[in-house]
Every structure is written in C-alpha cells, then in structure tokens.
C-alpha cells in the first residue's frame, strides 16, 4: 500500500514502510513505494465539460439544435413519393436520437460529475423548444384557433 499525505514542513518522520521526511515549503509525506509525482491540474476538455454551468448550457444548446434538426427532416417528405420521404425522416430522426445518446455517453465517460446537469438540460432544451414550436404553430400566440 502506498499513498501521499500533505503535512506542515518538517512534520513527517522516517519510519518503517518507507515514510520519509521531506524538506521545503510544501512538504508531502510519502509512504509505500516512496515515489512522489507532482500534483497536476487538469485544464483539458474533460475538466471544462465537468463544469455544471457549461454542461447545462451545452445541454440546452444541443437539445434545441436536435429539435431543429428533426424539424428540418420533415421537409424531406415530398408529394412525389411520400413513402421514401417518410423513410428519410425516420432515418434522420434516428440519427438525431443517436446523436443525443452519443452525447450522453460522452458525458458519462469524460465528465460523469456533470452528467445530470447535461442530461436534464438536454431534455429541457428539447421539450421547451418543442413546446414553443407547438404553441407557435397551434395559433395560440395569435389568438386564432382552428375549429372543426
């Protein structure tokens, strides 16, 4: 078993098992193998993605983008061949769902701490923008409703 613990300067003593007494301003007591590696601060993409606010903003943006991608897919239906158009829409919507699952899987692998923020924002972005679209196209915003 090996490990590392930080201590005030000069507080570590040499004992059985490899515990050493370091010197300097930032002392660390090392036991076990006696090998000490410098602490690192990660500033790469996974560390940035782990920020909850950034995860929520990315989730909202992706949710809205996926909704607009699926809405654009409905333009593939043409009066000339509606069956082929529906097949294209099905493939496009499956690709949108695969993109959502891939983004959730990427967050699960690289930034698990912010997965809940990203996932909730992804779903919220999709549902809120879908609700706005339904409200707008339903005529409720203009006061004109269709009657049968």
C-alpha positions as CSV (number, residue, x, y, z in Angstrom):
1,X,0.0,0.0,0.0
2,X,1.3,3.4,-0.8
3,X,-0.1,6.9,-0.5
4,X,0.5,10.6,-0.1
5,X,-0.5,13.0,2.6
6,X,0.3,16.7,2.9
7,X,1.8,17.9,6.2
8,X,3.4,21.1,7.7
9,X,7.1,21.4,6.9
10,X,9.2,19.0,9.0
11,X,6.3,17.0,10.4
12,X,7.0,13.7,8.7
13,X,9.4,11.3,10.3
14,X,11.3,8.3,8.8
15,X,9.6,5.1,9.9
16,X,9.3,1.5,8.8
17,X,7.4,1.2,5.5
18,X,9.1,4.0,3.5
19,X,7.7,7.1,5.2
20,X,10.1,9.9,4.5
21,X,10.8,13.3,6.0
22,X,10.6,15.9,3.2
23,X,12.1,19.4,3.3
24,X,10.8,22.6,1.7
25,X,7.9,24.9,1.7
26,X,5.3,22.3,0.5
27,X,6.1,19.1,2.3
28,X,4.4,15.8,1.4
29,X,4.7,12.6,3.4
30,X,5.1,9.6,1.0
31,X,4.8,6.1,2.2
32,X,4.9,2.7,0.4
33,X,7.0,2.8,-2.8
34,X,8.5,6.2,-1.9
35,X,7.8,7.6,-5.4
36,X,6.2,11.0,-5.5
37,X,4.7,12.5,-8.6
38,X,3.9,16.2,-8.9
39,X,0.2,17.1,-8.5
40,X,-1.3,18.1,-11.8
41,X,-4.2,20.4,-12.5
42,X,-6.3,19.3,-15.4
43,X,-7.4,22.0,-17.7
44,X,-8.3,19.9,-20.7
45,X,-11.7,19.3,-22.3
46,X,-13.0,16.8,-19.7
47,X,-12.3,19.3,-16.9
48,X,-14.1,22.0,-18.8
49,X,-17.0,19.7,-19.6
50,X,-17.3,18.9,-15.9
51,X,-18.4,22.4,-15.0
52,X,-22.1,22.2,-14.2
53,X,-23.0,25.6,-15.8
54,X,-21.2,24.8,-19.0
55,X,-22.8,21.3,-19.1
56,X,-26.2,22.9,-18.7
57,X,-25.6,25.4,-21.4
58,X,-24.3,22.8,-23.8
59,X,-27.2,20.5,-23.0
60,X,-29.7,23.3,-23.7
61,X,-28.0,24.2,-27.0
62,X,-27.8,20.6,-28.1
63,X,-31.5,20.0,-27.2
64,X,-32.6,23.0,-29.2
65,X,-30.3,22.0,-32.1
66,X,-31.6,18.5,-32.1
67,X,-35.2,19.7,-32.3
68,X,-34.4,21.9,-35.2
69,X,-32.6,19.1,-36.9
70,X,-35.6,16.8,-36.5
71,X,-37.9,19.6,-37.7
72,X,-35.8,20.1,-40.9
73,X,-36.1,16.3,-41.5
74,X,-39.8,16.7,-42.0
75,X,-39.1,18.8,-45.1
76,X,-37.8,15.6,-46.8
77,X,-41.3,14.4,-47.4
78,X,-42.4,15.3,-50.9
79,X,-45.7,14.8,-52.7
80,X,-44.0,12.9,-55.5
81,X,-43.0,9.9,-53.2
82,X,-44.3,10.3,-49.6
83,X,-43.1,6.7,-48.6
84,X,-39.5,7.5,-49.5
85,X,-39.8,10.8,-47.7
86,X,-41.1,9.1,-44.6
87,X,-38.2,6.7,-44.7
88,X,-35.8,9.6,-44.9
89,X,-37.5,11.3,-41.9
90,X,-37.3,8.0,-40.0
91,X,-33.5,7.7,-40.7
92,X,-32.9,11.4,-39.9
93,X,-34.8,11.2,-36.6
94,X,-33.0,8.0,-35.7
95,X,-29.7,9.9,-36.3
96,X,-30.9,12.7,-34.0
97,X,-31.6,10.2,-31.3
98,X,-28.2,8.5,-31.8
99,X,-26.6,11.9,-31.5
100,X,-28.4,12.6,-28.2
101,X,-27.3,9.1,-26.9
102,X,-23.8,9.6,-28.1
103,X,-23.5,13.0,-26.3
104,X,-24.9,11.4,-23.1
105,X,-22.4,8.6,-23.4
106,X,-19.6,11.0,-23.9
107,X,-20.6,12.9,-20.8
108,X,-20.8,9.6,-18.9
109,X,-17.3,8.7,-19.9
110,X,-15.5,12.1,-19.8
111,X,-17.4,14.2,-17.3
112,X,-19.6,11.9,-15.1
113,X,-19.9,14.6,-12.4
114,X,-21.8,16.9,-14.7
115,X,-23.9,14.2,-16.5
116,X,-27.1,15.0,-14.6
117,X,-26.8,18.7,-15.4
118,X,-26.1,18.0,-19.0
119,X,-28.9,15.4,-19.3
120,X,-31.6,17.4,-17.6
121,X,-30.7,20.5,-19.7
122,X,-30.6,18.4,-22.9
123,X,-34.2,17.1,-22.3
124,X,-35.3,20.5,-21.1
125,X,-33.9,22.2,-24.2
126,X,-35.7,19.8,-26.4
127,X,-39.0,19.9,-24.6
128,X,-39.1,23.7,-24.1
129,X,-38.3,24.4,-27.7
130,X,-40.9,21.7,-28.8
131,X,-43.5,23.4,-26.6
132,X,-42.6,26.8,-28.1
133,X,-43.0,25.3,-31.6
134,X,-46.3,23.8,-30.8
135,X,-47.5,27.0,-29.2
136,X,-46.4,29.0,-32.2
137,X,-47.8,26.6,-34.9
138,X,-51.0,25.9,-32.9
139,X,-52.2,29.5,-33.3
140,X,-52.4,30.1,-29.6
141,X,-49.9,33.0,-29.8
142,X,-52.1,35.0,-32.3
143,X,-55.5,34.1,-30.7
144,X,-56.6,32.3,-33.8
145,X,-57.6,28.7,-33.2
146,X,-58.9,26.2,-35.6
147,X,-62.3,24.8,-35.1
148,X,-63.7,21.6,-36.6
